[in-house]
Amino acid sequence: MSGRSTASPRAALIIVCGLVALTQASWGLIIPVLPVYAEEFGASAFQLGIVVAAFSISRLLVNIPAGIIADRGNRRVIIITATTGVAVVLAVTAGAQNLEMLFVLRAVLGLFGGVVITVGQSLLADMTEVESRGRSMATLQAFQLAGGALGPALGGITATLWGPRGAYFIAAGICLAMTIVALVRLPGQAAKATRTGERGSAKPIDLFRDPSFDSAALVGFSVFFLRFGGMQTLVPLVAYSWAGVSAMTLGIALSAMTVVNLLQVRIVGRISDKTRKVPIVISLVATATGYALFAFSHHWLLFFAAFVVVGLANGFSGSTPAAYLADVVPPMMRGMGVGVYRTFGDFGGLIGPIVIGGLVDLSGNGLAAWVTAALALTMAMIFLLLAKETVGARATWKPMASR
């Protein structure tokens, strides 16, 4: 590390958050662009859906391999290499000449992006202590929320000024700039908690022998299922078909809730450093309550009451489960643990819209809302009964090696 400037621990934390968040922001940046881009190749709506799905499927497949690589290699090198890959793929996508090439590039982008998120979350866990991990994961959530909010707007502006291909170049430039910052400033031994001498003492199957890890993985599944199947699929259907809410009004409400969630971040981080279980359970119970209200939302006033309950609950569901996961996974298996957790989550995000959409087609919005509420409440009960507290005066969780 001689001859290379390194950042303070706080700055290193911000750099890792930036790598993850800007990678995600680049995906949001091209949301308004991709349909226009695909139209150049004469893509149907179904073909466009396949192109979009290629990204999610690739990310689902790469999570666990990325975790294994992170446990066996230098996480700093891996995340910088993967972020560079994201930048290169985005730049190459600007020159895509046909739909097949666009599909392949989206799939490769999902592979690199999945590595960035899995390794980045592992790095954050390594760089933090249990007592402050909640606030650190909340910082990551704040970066992700900001990136998710700004990405589509920036994409729309750049596409209007320079065309859809220009938006890809802008996204590539942003990722590359952050990669250069990480190359210069991110310490080479950020993964301080990993001790090579311990790697041989645990196996991947050991993760599933811990009920606390199992319950955390199920929470990850439910969070993504509820986000993509609930908030992004069921809520718009209820808004338009039952409550008479316009697309513009719903869009404004979603943006406003993103701002509210950003304001929640610091509070959630402080609470989760005093107790991990309570905010997770309360969030899931509140989510269940909100979706039960959606089952009766034939009026806009009741719809927005349910929307606020679910939106505020979502503010507690991002960072705290990630902090809890980092607590219960042994340091030498942290990459694998994050990979498994994200696989559960991405699978929930993949099947959530399909299940909820099928239920709506089968029996309408009401059944879908009740099933969504039942899932959230069930996961709350599972976590309450199986998960051990990891911080605060009531902490009862102990590492596997000490049991």
ZAMARGU-4260 file (C-alpha; in steps of 0.2 Angstrom, whole numbers, plus 5000, padded with zeros to 4 digits):
<rodrens>
0) 5000/5000/5000 | 5015/5011/5000 | 5014/5026/4988 | 4995/5025/4987 | 4984/5037/4997
5) 4971/5028/5008 | 4955/5034/5016 | 4950/5035/5034 | 4938/5022/5040 | 4923/5033/5038
10) 4929/5038/5021 | 4932/5020/5016 | 4914/5016/5022 | 4907/5030/5011 | 4918/5024/4996
15) 4911/5006/4997 | 4893/5013/4999 | 4896/5024/4984 | 4902/5009/4973 | 4886/4999/4977
20) 4874/5014/4976 | 4881/5021/4960 | 4881/5003/4952 | 4862/5003/4957 | 4859/5020/4951
25) 4866/5016/4934 | 4852/5003/4932 | 4839/5016/4937 | 4847/5029/4925 | 4843/5017/4910
30) 4825/5013/4915 | 4818/5027/4904 | 4830/5023/4891 | 4829/5004/4888 | 4812/5004/4880
35) 4817/5018/4868 | 4833/5009/4864 | 4825/4992/4861 | 4812/5000/4850 | 4826/5004/4838
40) 4828/4985/4835 | 4809/4983/4833 | 4807/4974/4850 | 4790/4969/4856 | 4784/4971/4873
45) 4787/4953/4877 | 4805/4954/4870 | 4808/4969/4880 | 4803/4960/4896 | 4815/4946/4892
50) 4829/4959/4890 | 4824/4967/4907 | 4823/4949/4915 | 4840/4944/4909 | 4848/4956/4922
55) 4838/4949/4936 | 4841/4931/4932 | 4860/4934/4930 | 4861/4943/4947 | 4851/4928/4955
60) 4864/4916/4948 | 4879/4925/4953 | 4876/4929/4971 | 4883/4914/4979 | 4898/4911/4968
65) 4902/4930/4971 | 4901/4926/4990 | 4913/4911/4988 | 4925/4922/4978 | 4924/4936/4991
70) 4928/4923/5005 | 4943/4917/4996 | 4951/4932/4988 | 4954/4951/4991 | 4937/4959/4992
75) 4944/4976/4987 | 4952/4969/4971 | 4935/4960/4967 | 4924/4975/4970 | 4935/4987/4960
80) 4936/4974/4946 | 4917/4971/4946 | 4913/4990/4946 | 4925/4992/4931 | 4916/4978/4922
85) 4899/4987/4925 | 4907/5003/4917 | 4914/4994/4902 | 4898/4984/4899 | 4887/5000/4900
90) 4899/5009/4888 | 4898/4994/4876 | 4879/4994/4877 | 4879/5011/4869 | 4886/5003/4853
95) 4874/4988/4853 | 4868/4984/4835 | 4854/4972/4838 | 4842/4964/4851 | 4852/4949/4854
100) 4868/4959/4858 | 4857/4970/4870 | 4851/4954/4879 | 4868/4947/4881 | 4875/4964/4888
105) 4861/4965/4900 | 4865/4948/4906 | 4883/4952/4908 | 4879/4968/4917 | 4868/4958/4930
110) 4883/4947/4933 | 4895/4961/4937 | 4882/4971/4947 | 4878/4956/4957 | 4896/4954/4962
115) 4897/4972/4967 | 4882/4971/4978 | 4887/4955/4987 | 4905/4959/4989 | 4901/4977/4994
120) 4889/4972/5008 | 4902/4959/5014 | 4915/4973/5014 | 4904/4984/5025 | 4901/4970/5037
125) 4920/4968/5038 | 4923/4986/5041 | 4911/4989/5055 | 4909/4983/5073 | 4892/4976/5080
130) 4889/4991/5090 | 4889/5003/5075 | 4884/4991/5061 | 4866/4996/5060 | 4871/5014/5057
135) 4883/5009/5043 | 4870/4998/5034 | 4858/5013/5036 | 4871/5024/5027 | 4872/5011/5013
140) 4853/5012/5012 | 4853/5031/5011 | 4865/5030/4997 | 4854/5017/4988 | 4838/5027/4990
145) 4847/5043/4984 | 4853/5034/4969 | 4837/5025/4965 | 4828/5042/4966 | 4840/5052/4955
150) 4844/5038/4943 | 4828/5038/4932 | 4828/5057/4932 | 4846/5059/4926 | 4843/5045/4913
155) 4828/5054/4906 | 4837/5071/4905 | 4853/5063/4897 | 4842/5053/4884 | 4833/5069/4880
160) 4849/5079/4877 | 4860/5066/4869 | 4849/5051/4865 | 4847/5034/4873 | 4865/5029/4869
165) 4872/5045/4877 | 4863/5039/4893 | 4873/5023/4893 | 4890/5033/4891 | 4885/5044/4906
170) 4881/5029/4917 | 4898/5021/4912 | 4907/5037/4916 | 4899/5039/4933 | 4904/5021/4938
175) 4921/5023/4931 | 4924/5039/4941 | 4919/5030/4957 | 4930/5015/4953 | 4945/5027/4951
180) 4942/5034/4968 | 4941/5017/4976 | 4957/5012/4967 | 4966/5026/4974 | 4958/5028/4991
185) 4951/5011/4997 | 4962/5002/5009 | 4969/4986/5003 | 4965/4977/5020 | 4947/4983/5021
190) 4942/4965/5025 | 4950/4965/5042 | 4938/4953/5050 | 4943/4938/5039 | 4956/4927/5047
195) 4962/4914/5034 | 4966/4902/5048 | 4948/4900/5052 | 4942/4897/5034 | 4944/4878/5035
200) 4934/4876/5051 | 4917/4880/5044 | 4907/4874/5029 | 4893/4882/5019 | 4880/4870/5027
205) 4884/4877/5044 | 4875/4893/5039 | 4859/4884/5038 | 4862/4875/5055 | 4859/4892/5064
210) 4840/4896/5065 | 4845/4915/5066 | 4853/4914/5049 | 4838/4904/5042 | 4826/4917/5049
215) 4837/4931/5042 | 4837/4923/5025 | 4818/4921/5025 | 4816/4940/5030 | 4827/4944/5015
220) 4815/4934/5004 | 4800/4942/5011 | 4807/4960/5009 | 4811/4958/4991 | 4794/4949/4988
225) 4785/4963/4996 | 4794/4976/4987 | 4792/4969/4970 | 4776/4960/4971 | 4768/4972/4983
230) 4774/4989/4981 | 4778/4988/4963 | 4764/4977/4957 | 4749/4976/4968 | 4749/4994/4974
235) 4748/5002/4957 | 4734/4990/4952 | 4724/4994/4968 | 4728/5013/4965 | 4721/5013/4947
240) 4707/5000/4947 | 4700/5003/4965 | 4705/5020/4972 | 4704/5030/4956 | 4722/5037/4959
245) 4731/5043/4943 | 4748/5038/4938 | 4755/5055/4941 | 4748/5056/4958 | 4755/5038/4962
250) 4772/5043/4955 | 4773/5059/4966 | 4767/5049/4981 | 4781/5036/4978 | 4794/5049/4976
255) 4788/5058/4992 | 4789/5041/5002 | 4807/5039/4995 | 4811/5056/5003 | 4803/5051/5019
260) 4813/5034/5020 | 4829/5044/5017 | 4824/5055/5033 | 4821/5039/5042 | 4838/5032/5039
265) 4848/5039/5054 | 4834/5035/5066 | 4833/5017/5060 | 4851/5015/5061 | 4852/5021/5079
270) 4837/5010/5084 | 4845/4995/5076 | 4861/4997/5085 | 4851/4995/5101 | 4840/4981/5096
275) 4840/4971/5079 | 4825/4960/5082 | 4812/4974/5087 | 4813/4985/5071 | 4812/4970/5060
280) 4797/4962/5068 | 4788/4979/5069 | 4792/4982/5051 | 4784/4966/5045 | 4769/4967/5057
285) 4766/4985/5050 | 4768/4979/5033 | 4755/4966/5035 | 4743/4979/5043 | 4746/4990/5028
290) 4742/4976/5015 | 4727/4971/5025 | 4721/4989/5023 | 4724/4988/5004 | 4711/4974/5004
295) 4698/4987/5008 | 4705/5002/4998 | 4691/5006/4986 | 4693/5025/4991 | 4708/5035/4989
300) 4709/5041/5007 | 4710/5023/5013 | 4722/5019/4999 | 4734/5032/5005 | 4732/5027/5023
305) 4738/5010/5018 | 4751/5017/5007 | 4759/5027/5022 | 4759/5012/5033 | 4768/5001/5021
310) 4780/5015/5015 | 4785/5019/5033 | 4787/5001/5037 | 4798/4999/5021 | 4810/5012/5029
315) 4814/4999/5043 | 4816/4984/5031 | 4832/4989/5021 | 4846/4991/5033 | 4842/4982/5049
320) 4841/4964/5041 | 4857/4967/5032 | 4865/4972/5049 | 4858/4957/5058 | 4864/4945/5044
325) 4882/4952/5046 | 4880/4949/5065 | 4876/4930/5064 | 4887/4925/5049 | 4905/4920/5054
330) 4918/4932/5047 | 4927/4919/5037 | 4910/4915/5028 | 4903/4932/5027 | 4904/4933/5008
335) 4895/4916/5007 | 4882/4922/5019 | 4878/4938/5010 | 4877/4928/4994 | 4864/4916/5001
340) 4854/4930/5008 | 4854/4940/4992 | 4849/4924/4982 | 4834/4922/4994 | 4830/4940/4991
345) 4832/4940/4972 | 4822/4925/4971 | 4808/4933/4981 | 4809/4948/4969 | 4808/4937/4954
350) 4793/4927/4959 | 4784/4941/4969 | 4777/4950/4954 | 4772/4933/4946 | 4763/4927/4961
355) 4754/4943/4965 | 4749/4946/4947 | 4743/4928/4945 | 4732/4930/4961 | 4725/4947/4954
360) 4720/4938/4938 | 4713/4923/4948 | 4702/4932/4961 | 4706/4951/4961 | 4715/4963/4971
365) 4708/4958/4988 | 4715/4940/4988 | 4732/4947/4983 | 4732/4959/4997 | 4727/4947/5010
370) 4740/4934/5004 | 4753/4948/5004 | 4748/4953/5022 | 4748/4935/5027 | 4766/4932/5021
375) 4773/4948/5030 | 4764/4942/5046 | 4771/4924/5045 | 4788/4930/5042 | 4787/4942/5057
380) 4782/4927/5068 | 4795/4916/5061 | 4809/4929/5065 | 4802/4933/5082 | 4802/4914/5087
385) 4818/4908/5079 | 4830/4923/5078 | 4841/4927/5093 | 4845/4945/5098 | 4863/4950/5093
390) 4865/4968/5101 | 4860/4977/5117 | 4856/4971/5134 | 4845/4956/5128 | 4858/4949/5116
395) 4857/4930/5117 | 4866/4925/5100 | 4883/4917/5101 | 4894/4912/5087 | 4893/4894/5081
400) 4911/4890/5087 | 4906/4895/5105 | 4890/4884/5106
</rodrens>
